[in-house]
Amino acid sequence: MINSTPRSDPIARPDLVAPAATRAPVLGLGTDRFSAGNSAALRAALVAQPEIRPEVVARGRALAVDPSYPSVEVLRQVGAALLSSPDLTDDVS
């Protein structure tokens, strides 16, 4: 059931709400904003990239056969992070 808002509630009275400012936001360095032109440029840059990068594949193959990769220290850090992270399977939210 949807309860109606009483007329004494100031939120329900549009005449008591101040109009929003109409000035443009000030954008500084590092401010993100969406632009369809930026989106098109990003899409074009993505299309221009090769689907398979041979140098990355070669690096992956070299690391796959390297018995010291990843290092023992990295494996310990990853293991410690896994052991200290909460078990999210018990989360009921």
N, C-alpha and C positions, 0 to 999 in steps of 0.2 A: 504494500500500500504506500502511496506517495502522500506525505503530509504537506499541506500547504503552509506557506510562510505567513505568519501574522503581519498585518499591515503596520504594526508598531515597530517592526524590525527595520533598521535603517538600510540594511542591505537590499531589501525589497523595494526601496523607494529610489528610483533612478534620479529624481530631482535633487537628492542629497549627495549624489556621487559627482565628484569634480571631473570635468572632461580631461582626457589624457592629453599630454603635451604633444604638439604636432611637429616639433623640430626633429631634424635628422640626428641619429646617434653619432657621437664622435668616435671615429675609428683611429686607433693608434697603431704603431708597429706591432706586428704579431697578432693582430685581431683577425679572427676567422670570420668569413662571411660567405654565403652561398651566392654563386652567380652561374647562370646557365652557360655563359661563355666559358667560365672556368671548368665547368663540368665537361663541356664539349672538348676543350683542350686536353683535359686529363684522359678522356676516352680515346682521343686521337693518339696521344702518347702511348697508351696501353696497347692499342692496335698495332702501333709501329714496333713494339717490342717482339722479339722472336718468341714463339711458344716454348721452344726448348733451347736453353742456353748451354751449348756444348762445354764451356769452361766450368760451369757449375756441376754438370754431370760428371766431368772428369775429376773434379775435386771430391765429389761424393764417392765415386768409385775408389779413389786413392784412400780416403778415410775409412771406407768399409773394409779394406784389406789390411789396414794398419792395426796391429795387435795392441798398440799403446794408445789407441784412440777409442773412446775418450779416456783421459788420464784417470788414474786411481783417485786423485783428489776430486775431480769433477764428479765421479761416480759416488764418492762419499758425500759430497755436498747435496747431490740430487737425492740420495737415500735419506739423508738427515731431513731434508725439506719434506719428503713424502711422509716420514715417520712423525714429524711435528705438525703436519697439517690435520685439520679436523676431518672426521669421517662424515661426509655429507650424505651418506646413505641413510643415516639415522635422523636426518633433518625432516621434520614433519611440516615445515612451513610451505 
